[in-house]
Amino acid sequence: MNLHSLPIEPVVALIAGIFILVQPRLLNYVVAVYLIIVGVVGLAPHFIQGTT
């Protein structure tokens, strides 16, 4: 399996869900990290395209 063909959002969501089930106090941090990762992944094509 090629890692580049694996969408990152569902993988991050799955890992975040597991962390929340194991340690509910981490909910704020997990949500914050998830939102940052999704934002960076969403904006990355614009930054990469703008530099070339």
PyMOL Python script that loads the backbone (N, CA, C, O; Angstrom):
from pymol import cmd

cmd.read_pdbstr("""\
ATOM      1  N   MET A   1       0.845  -1.185   0.000  1.00  0.00           N
ATOM      2  CA  MET A   1       0.000   0.000   0.000  1.00  0.00           C
ATOM      3  C   MET A   1       0.884   1.241   0.000  1.00  0.00           C
ATOM      4  O   MET A   1       1.850   1.335   0.757  1.00  0.00           O
ATOM      5  N   ASN A   2       0.544   2.158  -0.837  1.00  0.00           N
ATOM      6  CA  ASN A   2       1.281   3.407  -0.937  1.00  0.00           C
ATOM      7  C   ASN A   2       0.759   4.379   0.125  1.00  0.00           C
ATOM      8  O   ASN A   2      -0.443   4.635   0.193  1.00  0.00           O
ATOM      9  N   LEU A   3       1.649   4.913   0.945  1.00  0.00           N
ATOM     10  CA  LEU A   3       1.250   5.818   2.011  1.00  0.00           C
ATOM     11  C   LEU A   3       0.671   7.117   1.467  1.00  0.00           C
ATOM     12  O   LEU A   3      -0.156   7.750   2.123  1.00  0.00           O
ATOM     13  N   HIS A   4       1.098   7.518   0.277  1.00  0.00           N
ATOM     14  CA  HIS A   4       0.612   8.775  -0.293  1.00  0.00           C
ATOM     15  C   HIS A   4      -0.845   8.687  -0.713  1.00  0.00           C
ATOM     16  O   HIS A   4      -1.503   9.720  -0.839  1.00  0.00           O
ATOM     17  N   SER A   5      -1.370   7.492  -0.934  1.00  0.00           N
ATOM     18  CA  SER A   5      -2.757   7.352  -1.345  1.00  0.00           C
ATOM     19  C   SER A   5      -3.706   7.273  -0.153  1.00  0.00           C
ATOM     20  O   SER A   5      -4.923   7.260  -0.336  1.00  0.00           O
ATOM     21  N   LEU A   6      -3.166   7.221   1.065  1.00  0.00           N
ATOM     22  CA  LEU A   6      -3.976   7.119   2.269  1.00  0.00           C
ATOM     23  C   LEU A   6      -4.376   8.520   2.728  1.00  0.00           C
ATOM     24  O   LEU A   6      -3.508   9.340   3.027  1.00  0.00           O
ATOM     25  N   PRO A   7      -5.689   8.807   2.789  1.00  0.00           N
ATOM     26  CA  PRO A   7      -6.103  10.137   3.241  1.00  0.00           C
ATOM     27  C   PRO A   7      -5.764  10.333   4.719  1.00  0.00           C
ATOM     28  O   PRO A   7      -5.959   9.425   5.527  1.00  0.00           O
ATOM     29  N   ILE A   8      -5.263  11.499   5.067  1.00  0.00           N
ATOM     30  CA  ILE A   8      -4.759  11.720   6.425  1.00  0.00           C
ATOM     31  C   ILE A   8      -5.866  12.071   7.418  1.00  0.00           C
ATOM     32  O   ILE A   8      -5.748  11.728   8.594  1.00  0.00           O
ATOM     33  N   GLU A   9      -6.930  12.739   6.992  1.00  0.00           N
ATOM     34  CA  GLU A   9      -7.970  13.162   7.921  1.00  0.00           C
ATOM     35  C   GLU A   9      -8.638  11.993   8.637  1.00  0.00           C
ATOM     36  O   GLU A   9      -8.789  12.047   9.858  1.00  0.00           O
ATOM     37  N   PRO A  10      -9.049  10.926   7.922  1.00  0.00           N
ATOM     38  CA  PRO A  10      -9.666   9.801   8.645  1.00  0.00           C
ATOM     39  C   PRO A  10      -8.704   9.109   9.604  1.00  0.00           C
ATOM     40  O   PRO A  10      -9.120   8.638  10.663  1.00  0.00           O
ATOM     41  N   VAL A  11      -7.441   9.044   9.252  1.00  0.00           N
ATOM     42  CA  VAL A  11      -6.456   8.406  10.131  1.00  0.00           C
ATOM     43  C   VAL A  11      -6.284   9.232  11.398  1.00  0.00           C
ATOM     44  O   VAL A  11      -6.245   8.680  12.498  1.00  0.00           O
ATOM     45  N   VAL A  12      -6.180  10.544  11.255  1.00  0.00           N
ATOM     46  CA  VAL A  12      -6.037  11.418  12.413  1.00  0.00           C
ATOM     47  C   VAL A  12      -7.293  11.361  13.272  1.00  0.00           C
ATOM     48  O   VAL A  12      -7.198  11.345  14.500  1.00  0.00           O
ATOM     49  N   ALA A  13      -8.463  11.330  12.652  1.00  0.00           N
ATOM     50  CA  ALA A  13      -9.711  11.251  13.402  1.00  0.00           C
ATOM     51  C   ALA A  13      -9.796   9.945  14.187  1.00  0.00           C
ATOM     52  O   ALA A  13     -10.265   9.938  15.325  1.00  0.00           O
ATOM     53  N   LEU A  14      -9.351   8.852  13.596  1.00  0.00           N
ATOM     54  CA  LEU A  14      -9.364   7.563  14.275  1.00  0.00           C
ATOM     55  C   LEU A  14      -8.433   7.571  15.482  1.00  0.00           C
ATOM     56  O   LEU A  14      -8.808   7.114  16.562  1.00  0.00           O
ATOM     57  N   ILE A  15      -7.238   8.083  15.305  1.00  0.00           N
ATOM     58  CA  ILE A  15      -6.276   8.155  16.410  1.00  0.00           C
ATOM     59  C   ILE A  15      -6.812   9.077  17.512  1.00  0.00           C
ATOM     60  O   ILE A  15      -6.685   8.762  18.696  1.00  0.00           O
ATOM     61  N   ALA A  16      -7.398  10.194  17.138  1.00  0.00           N
ATOM     62  CA  ALA A  16      -7.959  11.115  18.120  1.00  0.00           C
ATOM     63  C   ALA A  16      -9.088  10.458  18.897  1.00  0.00           C
ATOM     64  O   ALA A  16      -9.180  10.625  20.114  1.00  0.00           O
ATOM     65  N   GLY A  17      -9.934   9.723  18.222  1.00  0.00           N
ATOM     66  CA  GLY A  17     -11.023   9.026  18.897  1.00  0.00           C
ATOM     67  C   GLY A  17     -10.532   8.002  19.891  1.00  0.00           C
ATOM     68  O   GLY A  17     -11.096   7.869  20.977  1.00  0.00           O
ATOM     69  N   ILE A  18      -9.490   7.277  19.537  1.00  0.00           N
ATOM     70  CA  ILE A  18      -8.919   6.288  20.455  1.00  0.00           C
ATOM     71  C   ILE A  18      -8.334   6.977  21.685  1.00  0.00           C
ATOM     72  O   ILE A  18      -8.539   6.515  22.808  1.00  0.00           O
ATOM     73  N   PHE A  19      -7.612   8.073  21.485  1.00  0.00           N
ATOM     74  CA  PHE A  19      -7.051   8.805  22.622  1.00  0.00           C
ATOM     75  C   PHE A  19      -8.145   9.328  23.542  1.00  0.00           C
ATOM     76  O   PHE A  19      -7.999   9.293  24.763  1.00  0.00           O
ATOM     77  N   ILE A  20      -9.240   9.811  22.966  1.00  0.00           N
ATOM     78  CA  ILE A  20     -10.336  10.341  23.783  1.00  0.00           C
ATOM     79  C   ILE A  20     -10.993   9.228  24.591  1.00  0.00           C
ATOM     80  O   ILE A  20     -11.367   9.444  25.743  1.00  0.00           O
ATOM     81  N   LEU A  21     -11.138   8.039  24.003  1.00  0.00           N
ATOM     82  CA  LEU A  21     -11.711   6.916  24.744  1.00  0.00           C
ATOM     83  C   LEU A  21     -10.800   6.488  25.892  1.00  0.00           C
ATOM     84  O   LEU A  21     -11.274   6.164  26.982  1.00  0.00           O
ATOM     85  N   VAL A  22      -9.498   6.487  25.644  1.00  0.00           N
ATOM     86  CA  VAL A  22      -8.551   6.034  26.661  1.00  0.00           C
ATOM     87  C   VAL A  22      -8.401   7.073  27.773  1.00  0.00           C
ATOM     88  O   VAL A  22      -8.377   6.719  28.951  1.00  0.00           O
ATOM     89  N   GLN A  23      -8.302   8.324  27.412  1.00  0.00           N
ATOM     90  CA  GLN A  23      -8.043   9.388  28.381  1.00  0.00           C
ATOM     91  C   GLN A  23      -8.939  10.580  28.074  1.00  0.00           C
ATOM     92  O   GLN A  23      -8.521  11.479  27.344  1.00  0.00           O
ATOM     93  N   PRO A  24     -10.161  10.617  28.610  1.00  0.00           N
ATOM     94  CA  PRO A  24     -11.100  11.703  28.278  1.00  0.00           C
ATOM     95  C   PRO A  24     -10.593  13.102  28.625  1.00  0.00           C
ATOM     96  O   PRO A  24     -11.045  14.074  28.019  1.00  0.00           O
ATOM     97  N   ARG A  25      -9.676  13.235  29.571  1.00  0.00           N
ATOM     98  CA  ARG A  25      -9.166  14.564  29.927  1.00  0.00           C
ATOM     99  C   ARG A  25      -8.340  15.175  28.804  1.00  0.00           C
ATOM    100  O   ARG A  25      -8.115  16.385  28.791  1.00  0.00           O
ATOM    101  N   LEU A  26      -7.892  14.364  27.875  1.00  0.00           N
ATOM    102  CA  LEU A  26      -7.094  14.861  26.759  1.00  0.00           C
ATOM    103  C   LEU A  26      -7.949  15.449  25.638  1.00  0.00           C
ATOM    104  O   LEU A  26      -7.415  15.865  24.609  1.00  0.00           O
ATOM    105  N   LEU A  27      -9.259  15.489  25.823  1.00  0.00           N
ATOM    106  CA  LEU A  27     -10.165  15.911  24.755  1.00  0.00           C
ATOM    107  C   LEU A  27      -9.794  17.283  24.192  1.00  0.00           C
ATOM    108  O   LEU A  27      -9.742  17.448  22.974  1.00  0.00           O
ATOM    109  N   ASN A  28      -9.541  18.253  25.042  1.00  0.00           N
ATOM    110  CA  ASN A  28      -9.215  19.599  24.552  1.00  0.00           C
ATOM    111  C   ASN A  28      -7.964  19.596  23.692  1.00  0.00           C
ATOM    112  O   ASN A  28      -7.935  20.219  22.631  1.00  0.00           O
ATOM    113  N   TYR A  29      -6.930  18.898  24.144  1.00  0.00           N
ATOM    114  CA  TYR A  29      -5.673  18.862  23.399  1.00  0.00           C
ATOM    115  C   TYR A  29      -5.819  18.095  22.090  1.00  0.00           C
ATOM    116  O   TYR A  29      -5.284  18.502  21.059  1.00  0.00           O
ATOM    117  N   VAL A  30      -6.547  16.985  22.138  1.00  0.00           N
ATOM    118  CA  VAL A  30      -6.727  16.174  20.932  1.00  0.00           C
ATOM    119  C   VAL A  30      -7.500  16.956  19.882  1.00  0.00           C
ATOM    120  O   VAL A  30      -7.145  16.937  18.704  1.00  0.00           O
ATOM    121  N   VAL A  31      -8.551  17.641  20.300  1.00  0.00           N
ATOM    122  CA  VAL A  31      -9.338  18.444  19.360  1.00  0.00           C
ATOM    123  C   VAL A  31      -8.492  19.580  18.791  1.00  0.00           C
ATOM    124  O   VAL A  31      -8.555  19.860  17.594  1.00  0.00           O
ATOM    125  N   ALA A  32      -7.710  20.228  19.631  1.00  0.00           N
ATOM    126  CA  ALA A  32      -6.872  21.327  19.159  1.00  0.00           C
ATOM    127  C   ALA A  32      -5.839  20.838  18.148  1.00  0.00           C
ATOM    128  O   ALA A  32      -5.648  21.466  17.107  1.00  0.00           O
ATOM    129  N   VAL A  33      -5.176  19.732  18.442  1.00  0.00           N
ATOM    130  CA  VAL A  33      -4.176  19.185  17.524  1.00  0.00           C
ATOM    131  C   VAL A  33      -4.843  18.750  16.226  1.00  0.00           C
ATOM    132  O   VAL A  33      -4.304  18.983  15.144  1.00  0.00           O
ATOM    133  N   TYR A  34      -6.010  18.122  16.322  1.00  0.00           N
ATOM    134  CA  TYR A  34      -6.729  17.685  15.123  1.00  0.00           C
ATOM    135  C   TYR A  34      -7.063  18.878  14.231  1.00  0.00           C
ATOM    136  O   TYR A  34      -6.851  18.830  13.019  1.00  0.00           O
ATOM    137  N   LEU A  35      -7.575  19.926  14.819  1.00  0.00           N
ATOM    138  CA  LEU A  35      -7.938  21.098  14.024  1.00  0.00           C
ATOM    139  C   LEU A  35      -6.717  21.738  13.374  1.00  0.00           C
ATOM    140  O   LEU A  35      -6.789  22.194  12.233  1.00  0.00           O
ATOM    141  N   ILE A  36      -5.603  21.773  14.087  1.00  0.00           N
ATOM    142  CA  ILE A  36      -4.378  22.325  13.512  1.00  0.00           C
ATOM    143  C   ILE A  36      -3.903  21.480  12.344  1.00  0.00           C
ATOM    144  O   ILE A  36      -3.514  22.014  11.306  1.00  0.00           O
ATOM    145  N   ILE A  37      -3.933  20.157  12.507  1.00  0.00           N
ATOM    146  CA  ILE A  37      -3.478  19.263  11.432  1.00  0.00           C
ATOM    147  C   ILE A  37      -4.378  19.386  10.211  1.00  0.00           C
ATOM    148  O   ILE A  37      -3.884  19.467   9.086  1.00  0.00           O
ATOM    149  N   VAL A  38      -5.691  19.401  10.416  1.00  0.00           N
ATOM    150  CA  VAL A  38      -6.618  19.521   9.285  1.00  0.00           C
ATOM    151  C   VAL A  38      -6.439  20.870   8.595  1.00  0.00           C
ATOM    152  O   VAL A  38      -6.519  20.950   7.369  1.00  0.00           O
ATOM    153  N   GLY A  39      -6.200  21.925   9.362  1.00  0.00           N
ATOM    154  CA  GLY A  39      -5.976  23.238   8.766  1.00  0.00           C
ATOM    155  C   GLY A  39      -4.700  23.295   7.942  1.00  0.00           C
ATOM    156  O   GLY A  39      -4.685  23.857   6.846  1.00  0.00           O
ATOM    157  N   VAL A  40      -3.634  22.716   8.468  1.00  0.00           N
ATOM    158  CA  VAL A  40      -2.363  22.708   7.737  1.00  0.00           C
ATOM    159  C   VAL A  40      -2.480  21.885   6.462  1.00  0.00           C
ATOM    160  O   VAL A  40      -2.000  22.295   5.405  1.00  0.00           O
ATOM    161  N   VAL A  41      -3.123  20.712   6.566  1.00  0.00           N
ATOM    162  CA  VAL A  41      -3.295  19.861   5.377  1.00  0.00           C
ATOM    163  C   VAL A  41      -4.166  20.564   4.338  1.00  0.00           C
ATOM    164  O   VAL A  41      -3.918  20.451   3.138  1.00  0.00           O
ATOM    165  N   GLY A  42      -5.180  21.285   4.796  1.00  0.00           N
ATOM    166  CA  GLY A  42      -6.048  21.992   3.868  1.00  0.00           C
ATOM    167  C   GLY A  42      -5.370  23.167   3.189  1.00  0.00           C
ATOM    168  O   GLY A  42      -5.661  23.473   2.033  1.00  0.00           O
ATOM    169  N   LEU A  43      -4.468  23.826   3.900  1.00  0.00           N
ATOM    170  CA  LEU A  43      -3.793  24.993   3.334  1.00  0.00           C
ATOM    171  C   LEU A  43      -2.513  24.661   2.609  1.00  0.00           C
ATOM    172  O   LEU A  43      -2.020  25.489   1.842  1.00  0.00           O
ATOM    173  N   ALA A  44      -1.958  23.498   2.816  1.00  0.00           N
ATOM    174  CA  ALA A  44      -0.671  23.118   2.218  1.00  0.00           C
ATOM    175  C   ALA A  44      -0.650  23.261   0.696  1.00  0.00           C
ATOM    176  O   ALA A  44       0.328  23.786   0.163  1.00  0.00           O
ATOM    177  N   PRO A  45      -1.684  22.817  -0.030  1.00  0.00           N
ATOM    178  CA  PRO A  45      -1.632  22.982  -1.498  1.00  0.00           C
ATOM    179  C   PRO A  45      -1.545  24.440  -1.935  1.00  0.00           C
ATOM    180  O   PRO A  45      -0.934  24.738  -2.961  1.00  0.00           O
ATOM    181  N   HIS A  46      -2.142  25.342  -1.182  1.00  0.00           N
ATOM    182  CA  HIS A  46      -2.087  26.757  -1.535  1.00  0.00           C
ATOM    183  C   HIS A  46      -0.685  27.316  -1.327  1.00  0.00           C
ATOM    184  O   HIS A  46      -0.211  28.122  -2.127  1.00  0.00           O
ATOM    185  N   PHE A  47      -0.022  26.892  -0.257  1.00  0.00           N
ATOM    186  CA  PHE A  47       1.344  27.368  -0.001  1.00  0.00           C
ATOM    187  C   PHE A  47       2.317  26.773  -0.999  1.00  0.00           C
ATOM    188  O   PHE A  47       3.200  27.472  -1.497  1.00  0.00           O
ATOM    189  N   ILE A  48       2.167  25.488  -1.299  1.00  0.00           N
ATOM    190  CA  ILE A  48       3.065  24.826  -2.235  1.00  0.00           C
ATOM    191  C   ILE A  48       2.886  25.399  -3.636  1.00  0.00           C
ATOM    192  O   ILE A  48       3.866  25.635  -4.342  1.00  0.00           O
ATOM    193  N   GLN A  49       1.643  25.622  -4.039  1.00  0.00           N
ATOM    194  CA  GLN A  49       1.365  26.154  -5.367  1.00  0.00           C
ATOM    195  C   GLN A  49       1.834  27.600  -5.480  1.00  0.00           C
ATOM    196  O   GLN A  49       2.250  28.033  -6.555  1.00  0.00           O
ATOM    197  N   GLY A  50       1.770  28.346  -4.389  1.00  0.00           N
ATOM    198  CA  GLY A  50       2.176  29.749  -4.430  1.00  0.00           C
ATOM    199  C   GLY A  50       3.667  29.959  -4.502  1.00  0.00           C
ATOM    200  O   GLY A  50       4.113  31.027  -4.921  1.00  0.00           O
ATOM    201  N   THR A  51       4.472  28.954  -4.098  1.00  0.00           N
ATOM    202  CA  THR A  51       5.921  29.120  -4.090  1.00  0.00           C
ATOM    203  C   THR A  51       6.554  28.755  -5.418  1.00  0.00           C
ATOM    204  O   THR A  51       7.723  29.075  -5.637  1.00  0.00           O
ATOM    205  N   THR A  52       5.836  28.104  -6.306  1.00  0.00           N
ATOM    206  CA  THR A  52       6.433  27.696  -7.580  1.00  0.00           C
ATOM    207  C   THR A  52       6.117  28.673  -8.671  1.00  0.00           C
ATOM    208  O   THR A  52       6.541  28.485  -9.811  1.00  0.00           O
TER     209      THR A  52
END
""", "prot")
cmd.dss("prot")
cmd.show_as("cartoon", "prot")
cmd.util.cbc("prot")
cmd.orient("prot")
